[in-house]
Amino acid sequence: HIQEKHGKVYDDEYEEEEHYQNYLENKELVERHNAMYEKGEVTFTMALNKFADLTHDEVPTGLVISSERRGLPFVSSRSSVPDSLDLEGKRFR
């Protein structure tokens, strides 16, 4: 159970139940996704972690490393994409 594994403490039984339901929903999402991976429908697996009992809105911001911080080029879905890109002399971390 996520409480024991990650030392979760909730204010009351209602908050505990709400987070447990979030955990179950996220667990189901991960299981469905990984089944798709096994069928070759997606290229990566997912796993539960210490945030599995949180809603999407509750997950702390700042966990995702932006493409700018990684040094990777970012192309907005609203941008036009060039036919080619010269990466000679470019350094990526």
C-alpha positions as CSV (number, residue, x, y, z in Angstrom):
1,H,0.0,0.0,0.0
2,I,1.3,3.5,-0.9
3,Q,1.0,4.8,2.7
4,E,3.5,2.3,4.1
5,K,5.8,2.3,1.1
6,H,6.1,6.1,0.9
7,G,5.3,7.2,4.5
8,K,2.1,8.9,3.6
9,V,0.0,10.5,6.4
10,Y,-3.4,12.0,5.8
11,D,-5.4,14.4,8.0
12,D,-8.5,12.1,8.3
13,E,-10.2,9.0,7.0
14,Y,-11.9,11.1,4.3
15,E,-8.7,12.4,2.9
16,E,-7.2,8.9,3.1
17,E,-10.1,7.5,1.1
18,E,-9.9,10.2,-1.5
19,H,-6.1,9.6,-2.0
20,Y,-6.7,5.9,-2.1
21,Q,-9.2,6.3,-4.9
22,N,-6.7,8.5,-6.8
23,Y,-4.1,5.8,-6.3
24,L,-6.5,3.1,-7.7
25,E,-7.4,5.3,-10.7
26,N,-3.7,6.0,-11.4
27,K,-2.9,2.3,-11.0
28,E,-5.5,1.4,-13.5
29,L,-4.1,4.0,-15.9
30,V,-0.6,2.5,-15.6
31,E,-1.9,-1.0,-16.1
32,R,-3.8,0.0,-19.2
33,H,-0.9,1.9,-20.6
34,N,1.6,-1.0,-20.0
35,A,-0.8,-3.4,-21.6
36,M,-0.6,-1.2,-24.7
37,Y,3.2,-1.3,-24.5
38,E,3.1,-5.1,-24.5
39,K,1.1,-4.9,-27.7
40,G,3.6,-2.5,-29.3
41,E,1.0,0.3,-29.3
42,V,3.2,2.7,-27.3
43,T,7.0,2.9,-27.0
44,F,7.4,3.4,-23.2
45,T,6.2,1.9,-19.9
46,M,4.8,3.7,-16.9
47,A,5.1,2.9,-13.2
48,L,3.6,4.1,-10.0
49,N,5.7,6.3,-7.6
50,K,5.2,8.4,-4.5
51,F,2.9,10.7,-6.3
52,A,0.4,7.9,-7.4
53,D,-2.2,9.0,-4.8
54,L,-2.3,12.6,-6.1
55,T,-4.5,14.0,-8.8
56,H,-2.9,15.6,-11.8
57,D,-3.5,19.1,-10.3
58,E,-1.8,18.0,-7.0
59,V,1.5,16.8,-8.5
60,P,4.2,19.3,-7.6
61,T,5.1,21.6,-10.4
62,G,8.8,21.8,-11.4
63,L,9.1,18.0,-11.7
64,V,9.3,18.1,-15.5
65,I,12.6,19.3,-16.9
66,S,11.9,21.7,-19.6
67,S,13.5,21.2,-23.0
68,E,15.2,24.5,-22.5
69,R,17.0,23.2,-19.4
70,R,18.0,20.0,-21.1
71,G,19.4,22.0,-24.0
72,L,17.1,20.3,-26.6
73,P,15.5,22.2,-29.4
74,F,11.8,22.9,-28.8
75,V,9.3,23.3,-31.6
76,S,5.9,24.5,-30.8
77,S,3.0,22.6,-32.4
78,R,2.0,26.0,-33.9
79,S,5.4,26.5,-35.5
80,S,6.4,25.6,-39.0
81,V,9.0,22.9,-39.1
82,P,12.0,23.2,-41.4
83,D,12.8,20.5,-43.9
84,S,16.2,20.1,-42.4
85,L,18.2,21.1,-39.3
86,D,22.0,21.5,-39.2
87,L,23.2,20.4,-35.8
88,E,26.9,20.5,-36.6
89,G,28.8,22.2,-33.8
90,K,25.8,22.1,-31.5
91,R,26.4,20.7,-28.0
92,F,23.7,18.9,-26.0
93,R,23.9,18.0,-22.4
